[in-house]
Amino acid sequence: MRPSRQVTRIVLLLLFSSIAAAAVYADDLRFENSSKVEAIIDKAEASFAQGHEAFVKGDVATARKLFDKSIDEVLLSGIDIRTNSRLESYYRELVDRIHKHEALPGDDHKELTVPSLLDELSKITDADLATVTSDGIKIYGKYDFDFSIAQPALQFMNFFISGRGRSTMEIGLQRAGRYRQLAEKIFKEERVPVDLIWLAQAESVWKPNAMSRAAARGIWQFMPSTGTRYGLSQTAWVDDRSNPEKSTRAAARYLRWLHDHFAGDWLLAMAAYNAGENRVDEAISRCGYADFWELHRRGLLPQETRNYVPTILSIMIISKNQHRYGFNVNPDPAMAYDTYELPGQTDLKVIADICGAPGESLQDLNPELRRGTSPPGEQYTIKLPKGTRKTFELAFANLPEDQRVRKVVVARDEQRGRETVENYRSSYRTQLVAYHARSGDTLSTVSKRYGISVHELARVNRLSAHGSLHRGQTVRVPTELRASSGRGRSVHAYGRYHEQEAVRSNIRGRHHRSYGHAYGTRTHARGGRWVRHTRRR
């Protein structure tokens, strides 16, 4: 017995030693990650402090470059801010402070934004939902993609039908009329289920100027980095995340890419649209199942994402069957407009006066214009009230150039006596080539192809220098640093960018093909809790 006891003691000693070592390693890892985050914050804070000092001295151009640098310190750090609460909290607070410096001295063209609906929905906890019953809630209608329903979706249906979310639902159903036809057309063209257009109601209640606490913007609530990833320009004058047509096209393409990434599962695609594909990938790895409701049940996703997918499903079901759920909302008429190519900067108030329309109507038609004017130094396609193009064209031709902007909104550097706001984001002044990535492309391979620094390419696109690219992703390449376009490559002008024929990469991508094999998908119900809706034939 003594040898046996001795062996037991040795085994227990080794076990305790291993546990202690693992605990020390975990503490060291947490300390290392925490130290890295704090170092990132210190660098960002130093840039912001320098920017604030420049702003106080009246050097607005330098201030904004430094503010951009502070944002880049966070976004290009290699850490997904949504996976680190400390960094995410700091980023939101940093964005708020920078926004306070946005308005220019003497500028009466203030940027108008409204809160995002998701900020409110993210506050709803499981305990709050527990007070909402799903008794008597039935599912009606046919849908153009397969999905399963669980208790949270039924509770959110009740929240919107008879709870405090009813007024929000009515506002969304009314505003949807403005953009529904546009969204349906684009989603069909991009091979995305048309029923998923109701994601926009959960994101913003169809408001192009919606802005979240985390700086997500527009109908589809694109973060700055994701918007850049999908070709949405963001300057001091124009933010295409608020452009209904461009942002809808970008949202459809992003959803389609997420669908392919998650082996055809639209619920996981929706979850990743909110939380990011990396966070959902991590949750799947920890769970072992590529199934949203299982991730939800185990609490492996953030609360906002756990609310997000049920919210979309509930809004989609109610919106397609309004009368059955007690709604009788008349939608707003679809947006109708003429277009005109402005030769230079022009004030929306001037355009409104010429067209005989309220200034608000011009801003509604052109929500991407951040300062109530078209950008300086370039042509811009403006949307006019339907039927006013001829009147405007004749009157505008006789309008002196110095009367096109009521108040100069371009700040001037008093020391240098020149315009500086145009330098707000120097990277946006650069003439760019839009390259569409192929499978297997990385920033490294693209940078080598064009003969530029991978870090410069990462900075312009607000991506990690070590990150991967997905097929079809738009990569912006500075032309002044770009090598010769080479034989057989065609370059086409397209707005502020050039469209260049993509070059097939020799590197073969594997991630998408291996994903479905590694995780698979679970399509069966558990415990009779889910209701399967089949695709309409």
C-alpha atoms as one frame of an Amber mdcrd trajectory, in Angstrom:
protein
   0.000   0.000   0.000   2.866   2.374   0.770   4.212   2.454  -2.828   0.681
   3.059  -4.066   0.268   5.987  -1.683   3.634   7.374  -2.745   2.603   7.219
  -6.423  -0.658   8.953  -5.588   1.189  11.750  -3.807   3.501  12.210  -6.797
   0.566  12.291  -9.239  -1.287  14.825  -7.109   1.832  16.940  -6.766   2.365
  16.938 -10.532  -1.310  17.754 -11.103  -1.266  20.692  -8.705   1.980  21.923
 -10.252   0.440  21.800 -13.734  -2.648  23.676 -12.566  -0.510  26.318 -10.864
   1.662  26.678 -13.970  -1.416  27.013 -16.191  -2.832  29.654 -13.872   0.438
  31.586 -13.937   0.566  31.307 -17.750  -3.037  32.541 -18.043  -2.255  35.460
 -15.743   0.861  36.261 -17.783  -1.153  36.098 -21.022  -3.841  38.369 -19.617
  -1.164  40.753 -18.372   0.542  40.691 -21.781  -2.731  41.426 -23.619  -3.652
  44.095 -21.097  -0.231  45.697 -21.458  -0.547  45.682 -25.247  -3.971  47.343
 -25.075  -2.693  49.987 -22.686   0.264  50.666 -24.990  -2.138  51.138 -27.910
  -4.276  53.510 -25.859  -1.202  55.482 -24.767  -0.135  55.971 -28.404  -3.649
  56.957 -29.488  -3.989  59.331 -26.563  -0.657  60.975 -27.360  -1.775  61.639
 -30.955  -5.117  62.985 -29.770  -3.429  65.300 -27.260  -1.162  66.675 -29.996
  -4.206  67.108 -32.251  -6.117  68.959 -29.538  -3.132  71.261 -28.983  -2.955
  72.004 -32.724  -6.716  72.624 -32.824  -6.501  75.142 -29.969  -3.747  76.973
 -31.872  -5.983  77.169 -34.948  -4.051  74.658 -37.046  -7.100  72.647 -38.060
  -5.367  70.664 -40.808  -2.669  69.336 -38.484  -5.253  68.653 -35.785  -7.343
  66.481 -38.050  -4.349  64.551 -39.314  -3.387  63.821 -35.721  -6.956  62.864
 -34.846  -6.866  60.431 -37.780  -3.574  59.082 -36.488  -5.117  58.456 -33.050
  -7.933  56.466 -34.666  -5.429  54.538 -36.789  -3.475  53.552 -33.665  -6.577
  51.645 -32.534  -7.966  50.346 -35.831  -4.585  49.218 -37.205  -3.368  47.707
 -33.937  -4.155  44.151 -35.017  -6.718  43.730 -32.201 -10.416  43.497 -33.053
 -11.856  46.152 -30.740 -15.090  44.175 -30.448 -13.210  41.370 -28.703 -11.673
  43.636 -26.060 -14.065  45.604 -23.859 -11.360  47.991 -22.635 -10.238  48.924
 -26.146 -13.814  49.133 -27.444 -14.814  51.460 -24.590 -11.799  53.672 -25.215
 -12.469  53.747 -28.977 -16.062  54.916 -28.472 -14.943  57.621 -26.052 -12.174
  58.716 -28.457 -14.624  59.003 -31.354 -16.957  61.125 -29.206 -14.113  63.503
 -28.329 -13.032  63.819 -31.952 -16.612  64.530 -33.054 -16.647  67.528 -30.714
 -13.868  69.050 -32.844 -15.661  68.356 -36.147 -17.527  71.657 -36.494 -15.440
  74.400 -38.027 -15.335  77.894 -36.474 -18.047  80.042 -38.026 -19.466  77.076
 -39.945 -23.276  77.097 -40.067 -23.321  73.801 -42.005 -23.399  71.434 -39.046
 -23.496  67.692 -39.570 -26.839  66.177 -38.583 -27.011  62.715 -37.051 -29.573
  60.776 -35.011 -29.053  57.905 -32.534 -28.947  54.342 -33.826 -31.758  51.941
 -32.852 -29.183  49.245 -32.055 -27.841  51.318 -29.163 -31.267  50.989 -27.542
 -31.806  47.330 -28.423 -28.362  46.366 -27.126 -29.469  47.389 -23.629 -32.241
  44.772 -23.517 -31.076  41.890 -21.321 -32.273  38.297 -20.982 -33.927  39.357
 -17.736 -35.880  42.057 -19.602 -36.975  39.538 -22.232 -38.083  37.130 -19.515
 -40.830  39.613 -18.623 -42.169  39.465 -22.197 -44.285  36.430 -22.945 -44.665
  34.783 -26.324 -48.122  33.391 -25.570 -50.433  33.468 -28.558 -47.699  34.475
 -31.041 -47.999  32.590 -34.314 -45.752  32.612 -37.363 -47.324  33.441 -40.717
 -46.006  33.764 -44.238 -43.384  32.240 -46.532 -39.784  33.385 -46.709 -37.015
  33.184 -49.263 -34.391  31.565 -47.034 -34.325  28.798 -44.440 -34.241  29.716
 -40.774 -35.246  28.426 -37.356 -37.258  30.246 -34.697 -36.537  30.085 -30.969
 -38.132  31.681 -27.930 -36.185  34.989 -28.067 -37.519  35.756 -31.565 -41.099
  35.191 -30.368 -40.466  37.446 -27.369 -39.152  40.210 -29.617 -42.225  39.811
 -31.818 -44.377  40.503 -28.777 -42.065  43.397 -27.856 -42.790  45.020 -31.245
 -46.467  44.028 -31.458 -47.744  44.977 -28.009 -44.708  46.165 -26.044 -42.770
  49.416 -25.923 -41.229  48.629 -29.318 -44.527  49.082 -31.204 -44.004  52.786
 -31.985 -40.506  52.019 -33.296 -41.984  49.303 -35.502 -44.572  51.716 -36.913
 -41.927  54.351 -37.682 -39.803  51.751 -39.453 -42.701  50.440 -41.531 -43.489
  53.989 -42.610 -39.906  54.972 -43.484 -39.233  51.670 -45.262 -41.346  52.893
 -48.174 -38.613  55.372 -49.123 -35.922  52.768 -49.775 -37.656  49.387 -50.019
 -37.794  49.240 -53.839 -34.128  50.230 -54.076 -33.067  47.650 -51.473 -35.090
  44.835 -53.050 -33.609  45.544 -56.482 -30.012  45.579 -55.203 -30.434  42.480
 -53.007 -31.791  40.545 -55.992 -28.846  41.649 -58.129 -26.369  40.580 -55.421
 -28.115  37.204 -54.836 -29.123  37.972 -51.251 -32.584  36.971 -49.925 -34.883
  39.957 -50.358 -36.444  39.294 -46.959 -33.154  40.366 -45.385 -33.739  44.001
 -46.379 -35.503  44.286 -42.999 -32.103  44.120 -41.377 -32.023  47.872 -42.133
 -34.994  48.446 -39.846 -33.191  46.779 -36.958 -30.022  48.719 -37.704 -31.343
  52.254 -38.159 -35.133  52.326 -38.718 -34.161  53.194 -42.316 -32.463  56.482
 -41.327 -29.422  57.378 -43.484 -28.040  59.775 -40.846 -28.244  57.288 -37.950
 -25.002  57.214 -35.948 -24.201  54.702 -33.214 -22.044  55.292 -30.140 -19.320
  53.226 -31.846 -19.363  55.505 -34.951 -21.300  53.053 -37.129 -23.293  55.092
 -39.619 -26.111  55.043 -42.153 -29.071  52.817 -42.952 -26.828  49.754 -42.749
 -24.645  51.005 -39.857 -21.212  50.471 -41.380 -18.203  50.957 -39.125 -15.542
  53.196 -40.719 -13.170  50.289 -41.387 -15.841  48.007 -42.884 -17.188  50.872
 -44.982 -13.710  51.470 -46.373 -13.346  47.737 -46.976 -16.407  47.864 -49.235
 -15.480  51.040 -51.084 -17.564  53.608 -49.169 -15.694  56.928 -49.255 -15.475
  58.875 -45.975 -14.104  62.425 -46.116 -14.756  65.705 -44.335 -17.408  66.455
 -46.973 -18.926  63.135 -48.027 -19.682  59.943 -46.124 -20.966  57.261 -48.486
 -22.100  55.144 -45.539 -25.099  57.505 -45.558 -25.612  57.199 -49.317 -28.674
  54.901 -49.591 -27.736  53.308 -52.919 -23.988  52.855 -52.356 -24.359  51.624
 -48.782 -27.144  49.186 -49.729 -24.938  47.702 -52.444 -22.087  47.386 -49.948
 -24.362  45.788 -47.321 -25.675  43.213 -49.809 -22.135  42.272 -50.870 -20.964
  42.002 -47.266 -23.936  39.796 -46.357 -23.302  37.589 -49.366 -19.652  37.212
 -48.408 -20.623  36.335 -44.818 -23.134  33.780 -46.128 -20.387  32.076 -48.134
 -17.951  32.302 -45.230 -20.381  30.525 -42.883 -21.203  27.717 -45.317 -24.587
  29.090 -46.382 -26.022  29.868 -42.914 -27.848  33.206 -43.045 -28.406  33.403
 -39.278 -24.672  33.188 -38.657 -24.149  35.723 -41.447 -26.505  38.129 -39.679
 -24.759  37.560 -36.351 -21.396  38.281 -37.986 -22.776  41.424 -39.642 -23.272
  42.720 -36.120 -20.372  41.213 -34.169 -17.822  40.629 -36.929 -16.871  37.335
 -38.548 -13.851  36.823 -36.293 -15.903  36.905 -33.118 -18.481  34.474 -34.530
 -15.687  32.175 -35.753 -14.252  32.159 -32.247 -17.658  31.395 -30.707 -18.147
  28.482 -33.113 -14.724  27.104 -32.239 -15.578  27.181 -28.538 -19.048  25.713
 -29.086 -18.246  23.020 -31.626 -21.450  23.732 -33.568 -22.000  26.252 -36.360
 -25.524  27.085 -35.196 -26.676  30.523 -34.035 -29.278  29.329 -31.526 -26.750
  27.042 -29.868 -24.286  29.938 -29.588 -27.138  32.016 -28.161 -28.111  29.361
 -25.621 -24.544  28.991 -24.377 -23.995  32.739 -24.087 -20.965  32.729 -26.395
 -21.944  35.922 -28.233 -22.265  39.504 -26.949 -25.691  40.521 -25.640 -26.191
  42.931 -28.542 -25.643  40.124 -31.067 -27.857  37.735 -29.108 -30.622  40.348
 -29.435 -29.732  41.270 -33.009 -30.695  38.137 -34.928 -34.024  37.571 -33.077
 -34.811  41.253 -33.635 -34.289  40.960 -37.397 -36.357  37.781 -37.642 -39.191
  39.317 -35.635 -39.191  42.531 -37.700 -39.061  40.530 -40.935 -42.012  38.317
 -39.948 -44.126  41.255 -38.770 -43.270  43.447 -41.772 -44.333  40.779 -44.260
 -47.611  40.162 -42.431 -48.490  43.579 -41.008 -52.269  43.248 -40.974 -52.165
  39.852 -39.268 -50.230  41.399 -36.405 -52.455  44.464 -36.058 -50.470  47.060
 -38.026 -52.005  49.369 -40.607 -49.169  51.710 -41.612 -49.078  53.689 -44.841
 -45.469  53.642 -46.099 -43.760  56.804 -47.305 -43.549  57.099 -51.097 -40.358
  55.827 -52.715 -37.610  58.402 -53.168 -37.851  59.955 -56.636 -35.346  62.449
 -57.971 -33.493  63.931 -60.935 -29.714  64.198 -61.032 -27.374  66.976 -62.101
 -23.582  67.095 -62.375 -22.408  70.073 -60.299 -19.135  71.510 -61.642 -17.933
  72.717 -58.207 -18.875  73.261 -54.597 -22.496  74.359 -54.194 -24.649  74.915
 -51.127 -27.758  72.743 -50.743 -29.638  75.834 -49.528 -28.856  77.606 -52.798
 -29.998  74.564 -54.762 -33.202  74.412 -52.700 -33.979  78.064 -53.432 -33.494
  77.567 -57.174 -35.705  74.460 -57.170 -38.325  76.110 -54.956 -38.043  73.278
 -52.440 -37.420  73.185 -48.670 -33.777  72.845 -47.681 -34.611  69.712 -45.683
 -35.805  67.944 -48.812 -32.413  68.456 -50.490 -30.626  67.084 -47.423 -32.980
  64.070 -47.400 -32.121  63.378 -51.041 -28.374  63.784 -50.399 -27.803  62.524
 -46.827 -24.181  61.622 -47.580 -23.232  65.330 -47.771 -21.930  65.987 -44.278
 -21.725  69.802 -44.461 -24.786  70.684 -46.523 -22.623  71.412 -49.564 -21.085
  69.398 -52.346 -17.322  68.841 -51.915 -14.937  71.546 -53.169 -12.602  71.153
 -56.097 -14.485  68.397 -57.910 -17.634  67.560 -59.832 -20.447  65.970 -57.870
 -23.697  64.308 -58.942 -26.435  65.934 -56.887 -29.987  64.609 -56.492 -32.747
  67.134 -57.193 -36.489  66.965 -56.488 -38.239  65.101 -59.274 -39.185  67.345
 -62.190 -36.897  70.283 -61.304 -33.811  69.494 -63.390 -34.595  71.797 -66.334
 -35.492  74.735 -64.102 -32.372  74.217 -62.033 -30.096  73.788 -65.048 -31.187
  77.111 -66.584 -30.978  79.072 -63.334 -27.673  77.520 -62.248 -26.020  78.437
 -65.560 -26.684  82.131 -64.806 -25.635  81.938 -61.152 -22.249  83.596 -60.454
 -19.740  81.200 -58.982 -19.240  83.316 -55.865 -22.952  82.951 -55.041 -23.037
  79.161 -55.112 -21.973  78.855 -51.485 -23.732  81.134 -49.030 -21.036  80.957
 -46.423 -17.506  79.734 -46.928 -17.178  76.625 -44.797 -13.568  75.904 -45.666
 -11.381  76.726 -42.687  -8.192  78.665 -43.408  -4.847  78.292 -41.761  -4.142
  81.815 -40.517  -0.385  81.255 -40.589  -0.259  79.934 -44.142  -3.381  81.623
 -45.520  -4.593  78.607 -47.442  -7.440  76.158 -47.303  -6.847  73.260 -44.985
 -10.059  71.329 -44.534  -9.439  69.583 -47.828  -6.526  67.937 -46.052  -8.815
  66.491 -43.352  -7.944  62.988 -44.456  -4.876  63.174 -46.651  -5.334  59.595
 -47.768  -8.625  60.506 -49.411  -6.967  63.173 -51.559  -4.733  60.559 -53.094
  -5.769  59.321 -56.519  -6.682  55.705 -55.932  -7.083  52.511 -57.910  -9.840
  50.154 -56.804  -8.440  46.608 -56.961 -10.867  43.702 -56.439  -9.149  40.894
 -54.565  -9.059  37.313 -55.791  -9.036  34.176 -53.656  -5.733  33.882 -51.829
  -4.822  37.561 -52.071  -3.283  39.272 -49.050  -2.162  42.838 -48.501   1.383
  41.569 -48.933   0.723  40.078 -52.380  -1.205  43.154 -53.534   1.511  45.523
 -52.274   4.184  43.540 -54.127   2.089  43.573 -57.279   1.866  47.373 -57.214
   5.335  48.008 -55.801   4.270  49.828 -52.629   4.749  49.302 -48.901   2.362
  46.844 -47.268   2.095  49.209 -44.296   1.114  52.107 -46.580  -1.515  49.918
 -48.232  -2.813  48.850 -44.798  -2.966  52.471 -43.631  -4.942  53.664 -46.667
  -7.441  50.799 -46.300  -7.510  50.855 -42.468  -6.634  47.173 -42.294  -4.103
  45.117 -40.401  -0.850  44.734 -42.317  -0.965  41.008 -41.530  -4.655  40.527
 -42.323  -6.171  38.459 -45.114  -8.466  39.591 -47.925 -11.661  37.955 -49.106
 -12.557  37.408 -52.728 -14.187  40.475 -54.257 -12.999  42.840 -51.496 -12.134
  46.293 -52.805  -8.588  47.386 -51.997  -7.688  51.020 -52.595  -4.180  51.475
 -54.053  -2.518  54.947 -54.132  -1.620  55.684 -57.748   1.298  57.979 -56.991
   2.991  55.035 -55.305   1.704  52.499 -57.777   3.871  50.805 -60.356   2.989
  50.958 -64.037  -0.370  49.369 -64.716   1.344  46.968 -67.094   0.382  45.505
 -70.399  -3.154  44.296 -70.859  -4.655  45.932 -67.768  -7.437  48.366 -68.461
  -8.070  51.362 -66.190 -11.497  53.018 -66.220 -12.443  56.307 -64.561 -15.172
  55.965 -61.957 -15.873  58.991 -59.751 -13.014  59.556 -57.321 -11.501  56.188
 -58.139 -10.292  54.177 -61.108 -11.664  50.754 -61.867  -8.856  48.356 -62.792
  -9.263  44.867 -64.128  -8.216  42.445 -61.381  -5.235  40.164 -61.855  -5.638
  36.538 -60.866  -3.467  35.559 -57.948  -1.298  32.445 -58.027  -2.025  31.805
 -54.350  -4.888  29.428 -53.796  -7.312  30.251 -50.979  -8.468  27.459 -48.676
 -10.349  29.066 -45.820 -13.840  28.995 -47.247 -13.558  25.440 -48.507 -12.262
  24.124 -45.214 -14.724  26.057 -43.084 -17.781  23.919 -43.742 -15.750  20.747
 -43.265 -14.304  21.928 -39.973 -17.504  23.115 -38.371 -20.344  21.734 -40.429
 -23.878  22.995 -39.836 -26.645  21.747 -37.614 -30.040  21.872 -39.214 -32.101
  19.738 -36.843 -34.215  21.144 -33.995 -33.537  20.531 -30.321 -36.347  19.657
 -27.974 -39.044  20.865 -30.310 -38.118  24.455 -29.554 -37.511  25.543 -33.141
 -39.862  25.862 -36.078 -38.362  25.233 -39.491 -39.415  27.539 -42.337 -38.595
  26.195 -45.765 -37.566  28.153 -48.796 -40.394  29.225 -51.086 -40.193  27.398
 -54.397
